[in-house]
């Protein structure tokens, strides 16, 4: 089965192949890609990881788990609250939508970092908002399109007693909130985002590869 869907925000496909045919399909695709001069090459896991973090794509098991709600990770547009029928978790989500959320998934672009000499983040680095601990990174990578290190993670707004307050987009984006990430004991400033950055796709929407038989 072929699905025109990717986890990188680039034009591409996901192929579901029976195990016994996987090598044959791979060899066929690589042969056709080279014979037709498409420039096909193996990219690898870290290339896909870099693309999806750069595009602010959350990854199940690393950024999200069974305790993450769509409202917390900017995926509420995928929930059909208007459906008359109930679904598992609908009541809890409607309550959270009404009351607000206490943590928010964000993207951080690391500032003032020397790629050659400074340590790189790999996930689980502390995030600070206005000098106070606010959460941890969940994924990190080098963004080739923006030439910066990028971290994803959840942040909270704690009161003086350590209790998480309701957090909104304005808490993060307005009021001059300052974000920093602790990488190996050194704090780096970070530019925050709550929406995917505007990065042109590598392939035009008008591009359509020819059929390979």
N, C-alpha and C positions, 0 to 999 in steps of 0.2 A: 504494500500500500504506500502511495506517495502523497504527502500532504505539503501544500505550498505554505509552509510555516517554518519559522526558525526562531531560535532563542538569541539571535544576534541583532535583530532589526534590519538585517540586510536581506536582499532578495535571495531566496534559496528554498530548499526542500528538506523535509524529514522523511526518511525511508524506513518503513517497517518491513523487515526481511526475515524469513525463516532462517535459523542458524545455519542450516546445511547449504543455503544458497548465498550466504553473506560474502564469501571469498570470491565466488563467481561474479556477483554483482559488482563488487569492488574492482576486480580486474577489468571487467567490461567498461565501467565508467572511466577508469584511469586510461585505458587504451583509447577509447573514443575521445576523451579530452585532450590527449596528446596528438592523436592523428589529425584531429580537426583544428589543431593549433588554438585551443581555448585557454592555454596556459594553466591547465589544471595542475594542482600540486597538493600534497598533504599539508594541512594547517596545524592540527594538533589541538589538544584540550585547552592549553593556555591562551591560544589565539581566540578561541570561542569565549573563554572566560573574560578576556580583556574587552571584547566587543560587547558582551551583554552587560558588564558593569558600566562601561562607558555610556551605554544607552539606558542605564537605570533599570535594568531587568532584574527582578528579584529571583533567586534560585531556591527551589524547594529543598529543605534539609540543611541549607546553609544560611540563607537569609530569613526564610520562613519555616514555621513548623505548625503543629496542630493547634497551638495556642495563638497563632497570628490571625487576626481578622482582616477582611478586605478593607475596612475603614482605616486600619492602622498602616497598611502598606500601599495606599493610594490605588486600590483596585475596587472601590465601591461602585464605579461605573459598570462593572461586570455583574453586579447583583440586581436582579429584577425584583425590587421591592414592591412593584405595582402588581405582581402576580397575585391572583385571588387565592391560588392554592398555597398551602404551607410548604415549607421545605425545612430541612434540618438546620437549626440555628437561626431561623428567620426572626423569631421573637427576641432572641438575644441581640441580634444585629440592629433591629429596630430600636431597642432600648439604648444601645450604644450610640446609634445615630442621633437619638434625641438628647442624650446626656452629654455626649462628647467622648473623645478618646484620651487616654493618658500616656500614650507613646506614639511616635510618628517615625515612619521610615524616611530617611533622607539620603542625599548624595553629597559628598564632600570632595572638593577639589583642593588638594594640599598646596599651600603657598610657601614660598621661601625655602624650598627643599632642593638640595643638590643631589641630582640623580646619581652622580658618580661617587660621592663620598659619604652621603648620609644614609642611614639604615632605611629600608623599605618596609612599609606595613604589609602584614599578611593576614590580617583579621584578628579580632579580639583586642584591638587597641582601645583604650579609654577615650571617650569624647567629652569635651568640656564646653559648656555654654555659659558665656559671661563669667568664666572662671570657676564654675561649679561643675562637678561631675554630672553628666547627663545621660550616659549610655556607653555602648560598646560598638565598635565596627563589626560587621559580619562578613564582608568581602572587601578585597582590595586588589588593585591592579595598576599598571601603567596604561594611560589612555593615549594611544598613538595619534588620534585625531586632535587632541588638545595639548599634547606634550606635557602632561602633568600626571602625578599619582592621584588616583581616585579611590575613595572609600565609600562603602554603603554601610548603613547601620540604623539602629533605632535610638531615638533620644526621648528623654522625659524631662519634665520641669518640676523639680523637687522643691518643697517648701523647707523652712528652717528645721522642721522636725523630721525631715527625710521622707515625707509622704509625697507621692506623685500627684500633681495637680492636673486638671484638664489642660490639654495642649491643643493649640490651633495653628493654622498656617501663619496667622499674624504673629504668634509667639516666636516663630522661627524666622520669618521673612521680614517682619517690620520691627520698629523700635530699636534698631541698631544692635540686635543680638550678635555677639561675637563667638565664633566657634574655633576650637582648637582640638588637635588630635595628639595624644601622647604616643610617640613612636620610639620605643626603646629608651624611654626616660627623657626624651626631648620633646617639648611642645612645639607644634607647628600650627600656624594659622590656617584656616580653611574657609573657602567660599562655599556656601550651602545652597542646595537646590532641592525642591520638592516635586519638580516636573522634569521629564526627560530633556536633556539639552538638545538644541537644534543643530544636528550634525547631518550634512547632506549624505544620502546613501551612496555607497561606492558604485552602484549600478543604477542607471537611469530606469525609470518606470517603463519607458518605451522599449527597453531591451527584452527580447524574447529569443532564447536559444533555439536552434533548429532541432528537430526530433532526431534522436539517436536510435537506430534500429539494431 
